[in-house]
Structure formats: structure tokens, C-alpha cells
Amino acid sequence: MQAIHPPSSIDTLREALGRYLQEELVPLERQLGLGYEDRFPRELIRSVWRRCRELGFYGIHLPEALGGRGIPLTDLCLLKDDVAASGAILFPHVLGDWGGPSRIGSLVQHATPDQVERFVTPVIRGEMGICFAMTEPHSGSDAASIRTRAVRDGDHFVVTGHKHYISASTFADVAITMCVTDPEAGAKGISALFVPLDVPGVRLDYDCVPMTGQFVDADILFDQVRVPAANLIGAEGDGFRIAMDRISVNRLLHCPTMIGLARQALRHTIDYAHRRRQFGGPISRFQAIQHMVADMATALYACEQMVLATAARADRGEDIRTQASMCKLFVSERCFEIADKAVQIHGNVGVTRNHPVEFIFRRLRMYRIVTGTSEIQRNTVAKGVLSADVSRAAERA
Ligand SMILES: Cc1cc2nc3c(=O)[nH]c(=O)nc-3n(C[C@H](O)[C@H](O)[C@H](O)COP(=O)(O)OP(=O)(O)OC[C@H]3O[C@@H](n4cnc5c(N)ncnc54)[C@H](O)[C@@H]3O)c2cc1C
């Protein structure tokens, strides 16, 4: 992505980030012989968190009072694109996306001083990992239909239930867990609790392996887990609202990661098209290849401009509910098409297990499901567009 404003501290930040990625992280991964599907040791992940914290990248979007730099979303999008495009295998750990400060989001506003001290600050410092547990085996898009119960017992809640496909749970210490505290109240009966993952009654189940083969997601099973009532985030019944509060920004912030991955795929493709020779010359001289590359670059440009424009709206304090869903829908579908073309141009190399382009193809496919499927994004866009039309018609009447 190109920065849309004049040279500023974001350019300095991007240079420093680029140096860390290419001179430290990528060489470290090569030295350790890391593969995409390895089970990374917890200590390795934590050392990346700590180093990125030291360099000021980890949680960089947080307000300065919490140790971040309070950078605008437009700048965060540029940095997220850069880390994903870098080729580093551990890239989601650099800014704190997997198990780090990005999971906390607007929860900070609802956390008590005691919760800030026990959970928020250690996560921000890279000393503790955190995950967000909403989905259950029977409850995906219809998130308000969760059944995990938290029953009040004196100054504790007793939590019982099953959370499904929870990212970063394999290396998290605590889960922000959505539970039903009032089964009669629908979404208003859902509450959010910090649940440590090392207490009696918590078990992780690793049966669901995503198509990327990465060891990141697991199911979390809670069997009569006693959680102090002091771990309740906000008031009882606030959980669903708290979770939904940041959903638009979360959807938007997945986009630069997809764009960065697609950019990496395009870079590999251009390089390969120049190097690979068939019928007496490089395949880049075939118009069929040139057109695919042109379509890839055009789609990438549309995606990045759309995301930066939406981030700029959010930075101005505008409501981006509809636009964030448009971005998540459009970017996840276009970036997957870019990865598909990259595989095509790479021929047999592109379908070879764990080639970067093959891995990116699998990784980008998942984004059409996670954080709201494409169908759910279309529902949100349609609702926004149709209700805007109704209110314009009412104004005209
Ligand atoms: C790799 C990965 C990581 C994940 N990480 C987390 C995490 O960290 N925390 C967490 O809580 N969850 C996580 N999830 C769960 C994820 O949020 C859900 O998979 C997602 O919300 C979709 O739910 P579902 O898979 O149950 O699909 P379903 O909701 O069962 O949908 C099945 C199909 O029906 C369609 N559909 C459903 N409802 C509608 C409707 N109203 N209109 C039109 N079509 C509809 C869907 O679009 C889809 O095509 C993760 C999932 C994956 C795969």
C-alpha cells in the first residue's frame, strides 16, 4: 500500500518495521528452519512478542497511556499490510494480532483497574496471551445462540460449555469468554468473562485443524470452571454489545492482512513469470499470463484504496458499519482470486505443499469464513444500503 499523505513518522515506522522483518525475523526463521505448519514453541512466540514490544510495534495502535503510539487506523492498515507481505511466517505476532493486544480492542474501556492489572497490562507487555471465545459447535453466524453457561455462585461464576475454533487458544493464557448469564434475555443475557486457561475444569481439544495446517486454533471445553465474579467485563448482560462494538473495525482490520498476503503472492508471481522459461522464453511474454497479472494488480489496487478510504472515514469518527462489511466481502473474495491466479501462473510449483503461493492460497480461502462469512457481510451491506434508501425516501416525502 502507498501512504496517502506526505512523508511523516509513518514512513519512518515502516522503514524500521521493514528492517526488523527482513534483517531479524525472517533470518531467525530461516536459521531455525521454521515451516508454516510447525508447532512453534511458546517461548519462541513470546520472544517475538517481547522483541516487538521493545521495538514499539506490539500494540502500536493502543493509546499512549497504555504503551502504544495511538496511531490512526490508516497507518495501522499500512503496517499490517507490510507485515503480511513480508514473507515472515510469524508475521501475525509482530503487531499483536494473534494472542496479543489486538484481541483486547475496545474491552479496555470496560475493564476494571484490577482487570487492567491482571490481564490487560500483561497482554500489552507481551507477558500473557489472550484469545476471544464466542463460537460454539452449534453457534457460528448466529452468535447470539451460544449456550455456554455462567451461573453465579457467591463471588464466583461457574462456567460450563464448549467453545469451537478459537484462534490463538493454543498459546493463550486467558480467554475472553462469551457466556449466557440469563437464558431468558437473548443477546442481552450474554456476559463476557476473563477465564484463565490454566484453572481446573478447562481443557483444550485440538481435533479441528484448519486447512492451513497451522497450530493456532483449538476448542476450549469448560467443565464447572470457577471464575471470580471480579473477572466479569462490564456489567452482566453487556457481553454481546461489547463484542459487537468493535466488530466493524475488526472486519476492516482483517483486510490489510489479506492485501499483504495477496501482494506477496503477486510479487512471487511476477518474479516467477520472468524466470520460468517455456517454448524458448519467459512465460511473462504470453499475453494470457500478462492479463492474469494485470487483473491481479488491478484488484489489489482497488482493495487497498477501498480499505484506506474506509480507515480514513473511521479515523474521522464516521460510522463504517456498511463500508467495513463491503471491505471484508470485497477484499476477501478478490484476494482469494489473486491467490488462485498466482497458483495458476506457478503451474506445478504453485500446487506444491508449503510453497509460499500455495500456503497463501489456503490462508486466503479461510478469510471468506472467519469474522463473519461473505454471506453475513452481504446481509450487513444490504441492511445498511436499504435502510439508507428508506431514510432518504422519508426525507424526500
Ligand atoms: C480458522 C478459524 C478461526 C476462527 N477463530 C475464531 C475465534 O478466535 N473466536 C471465535 O469466537 N470464533 C472463531 N471462528 C469461528 C468463526 O467466527 C465462524 O466459523 C464464523 O462465524 C461462521 O460460523 P460457522 O462456521 O459456524 O458457519 P455457519 O454460521 O454455520 O454458516 C454456514 C453457511 O451458512 C451461511 N449462513 C449462515 N447464516 C446465514 C444467513 N443469515 N444468511 C445467509 N447465509 C447464512 C454462512 O454464510 C455459511 O456459508 C474461527 C473460525 C475459523 C475457521
The ligand as an ORCA input file, in Angstrom:
! r2SCAN-3c Opt
* xyz 0 1
  C      -9.685    -20.519     11.258
  C     -10.837    -20.047     12.085
  C     -10.569    -19.228     13.188
  C     -11.642    -18.816     13.991
  N     -11.382    -18.053     15.114
  C     -12.400    -17.764     15.966
  C     -12.133    -17.085     17.205
  O     -10.994    -16.738     17.526
  N     -13.180    -16.843     18.043
  C     -14.449    -17.205     17.734
  O     -15.338    -16.949     18.532
  N     -14.745    -17.830     16.551
  C     -13.735    -18.125     15.676
  N     -14.004    -18.785     14.495
  C     -15.377    -19.117     14.147
  C     -15.905    -18.218     13.036
  O     -16.195    -16.953     13.552
  C     -17.130    -18.915     12.422
  O     -16.636    -20.018     11.673
  C     -17.931    -17.993     11.529
  O     -18.583    -17.017     12.294
  C     -19.000    -18.743     10.724
  O     -19.726    -19.617     11.510
  P     -19.849    -21.160     11.080
  O     -18.531    -21.597     10.621
  O     -20.471    -21.899     12.202
  O     -20.819    -21.177      9.831
  P     -22.433    -21.150      9.851
  O     -22.904    -19.968     10.606
  O     -22.949    -22.475     10.241
  O     -22.709    -20.898      8.316
  C     -22.723    -21.953      7.340
  C     -23.096    -21.334      6.000
  O     -24.418    -20.742      6.093
  C     -24.328    -19.373      5.743
  N     -25.243    -18.581      6.575
  C     -25.436    -18.648      7.926
  N     -26.341    -17.753      8.325
  C     -26.730    -17.070      7.218
  C     -27.660    -16.011      6.962
  N     -28.337    -15.403      7.955
  N     -27.790    -15.580      5.689
  C     -27.105    -16.162      4.676
  N     -26.233    -17.169      4.847
  C     -26.042    -17.621      6.097
  C     -22.880    -18.971      6.011
  O     -22.505    -17.828      5.277
  C     -22.132    -20.223      5.574
  O     -21.984    -20.211      4.190
  C     -12.965    -19.196     13.664
  C     -13.201    -19.999     12.531
  C     -12.157    -20.417     11.747
  C     -12.452    -21.284     10.553
*
